[in-house]
Amino acid sequence: MKAVVVYESMYGNTQRVADAIGRGLAGAGEVVVVPVSEAGPAVVGDADLVVVGGPTHAHGMSRPSTRQAAVDQAKPDNSIDPSALGPRGTAGPGVREWLGSMPPIAASAAAFDTRAGVAPPLLTGRASKGIAKQLHQHGFAQVVEPESFLVDKENHLQPGEEERAQEWGARLAAAVAPPRR
């Protein structure tokens, strides 16, 4: 099995989750973890499983304006994830644009997000719901319900979230692994 984990990360949290999911998937075969800017059709076209995640911005998937706001907010301390930047230090493309540019692909898929854990999803929103919907519209077969991984008020992953992401990756691997004979 080949699995590709595609992520959009502004402050590094979603990348950490993506890496942990990749570690969880590793026992099932080849795993590639890439930022959305490097996830062209050649990277995902032959995947058996595509896992896509991004941060929750304004109750859903990021938009160019919310990504630019995140870049602008990070400028004083330069805490922006380099994979989030496009030319001239502006915000690069996100999962929304990437999915919009992808041809239909017949593979299994799963969606995840990072979101503020200080309030329930009803108040914070969940990017993973929109990601899952777009994956389905592009021909992917969803194998599990979308998952959220939580950040705190200081925008750091909450304790235990990387471990939970790795366990989720292992469950994904089990869900798509061919039956043993």
N, C-alpha and C positions, 0 to 999 in steps of 0.2 A: 504494500500500500504506500502511496505517496500522499503526504499531507502538506499543504501550504497554509501557513498562518500569515495573514495580511493585517497590518495594523496601521492606524493613524494615531500618533502620540504628540501631544503638545508639550508636556512637562516631564515625560519619561515614564509615567505610571502605566499607561496602556502598553508601552513597549515591555516593561517588566512583566506585565500580565501575559503578553503574547509569548515572551521567552519561556515563562513558566508553563504555559499551555503546550508549547513545543517540547519541553522536557517530558511532560506527561504523555505526549503522543509518540515519543521516540521509540518506545518498545514495540510499536506496531509497524515500523518500516522507516522509509526516508521521510525526513521532516525538513522543510525550509521555512524560516521565519524572515519576513521581509516587510519593510515599510511600504505603504501604499504607493509611494513614488517609484518603487522598483518592481512592482507587481504587474508587469505587462502580461498579455495573453500567452507569451512563450513560457512564463513562469508558472501560471496556473492552468494552462490548457490541458496538461496531461495528469492533473491531480485527481486522486480518488476522493479526497476530502479537502475542502477549502474552508478555513475558519477565518472570519473577518471581524475586526473590532475597532472601536474608536471611542473617544471621550464623548460624554453627554454634554452638549452645549445648548442652552436655551430650550430645555425639555426634549431634545432629540439629537439627530445627527448634526455635526458641525456644518456650518456654511462658510463661504469665504469671509463674510463680515465677522463671524464669531471667532474664526481662526486668527484673523488679523488683530482682533481685540486681544486675544490671548498673547500674541507676539508682542503687541504694544505694552501689555501689562508686564511682561517678563523682561523688557528691555533694561530696567534699572539694575537687575542682578544677573541678566543673561542666562536665566534658567530654562530657556526654551530648548526642546529636543531638536538637534540639528536636522533630523529627518523631516521636521515640520516646515522647514524653510524652503522657499523657492528662490528665484533669482533676486538679487539685490536685498536679501534679508527680509523679504515679505513672506507672508504665509503661503505655503505651497498647497497643492491639491489635497483633498481629503477623500474619505471613503465614498461620500455622496457622488463626487465627480468621477471617481474611479469606477464605481458600479455603473454609472451612466454611460461610460465609454466602453464597457466590456461587452463582447459578443456573448450570446447564450452558451452556457457550458453545462454539459451533463455530468454533474458530480454531486456528491453529498456535500452538505454545508452546515455550518453552525455560526451563530453570531454572539458576540459579547460586547460589553462596554465597560467603561469606568464611569462612575458617577458619585456625587456627594452622598455619603452615608449618613448625613445628619438629619435626613428627612425621608419619608417613604417615597417610593417611586411615583406615586400619584402626584407628589409635589415637585420632585426633581426631574421627572421624565426618565426615559431610557432610550439611548441611541440604539441599543441592540434590537429593539422592536422594529424600527425603521430599516435597519440593516437586514434583518431577517426577511422583511417584506420585499425589499429590493432583490435579495438573493433569490427568493422564490420567483419573482418576475423575470429573472434572468435564467431560469431553467434549473436552478440548483434544488436539490431535495433536502429539506431540513431534517436533520437526524435527532436533534434535541431542542428543547425550548431555549430561547435566548437567555443569556446569563449576564448578571451585573457583578462587577467587582468594585469595592467601595474605597473611597478616599476620604480623608478627614478634613477638618476646617482649614488646615495648613496646606492642603493639597498634596498629602503624602498617602500612599497606600496604607490602609488600616492593617494592624497586625494580623497575620495569618492569611491575608488575601493571596499572596504568591503561592503558598502551599495549597490553598483551595483551588487556585487556577491550575496548578499542576495535577491535582486530583481530577478536576473537570476534564483536562486533556486526556488523562488515562481512561476516563469513562467514555469520552468521544471515541478513542481508539477502539475500545471494546464494542461500541455501538456500530462501527463500520467495518470491523475486522471480518474477513470471511470465516465461515464456520470451519472448525478443525475436523479433519476426517480421521 
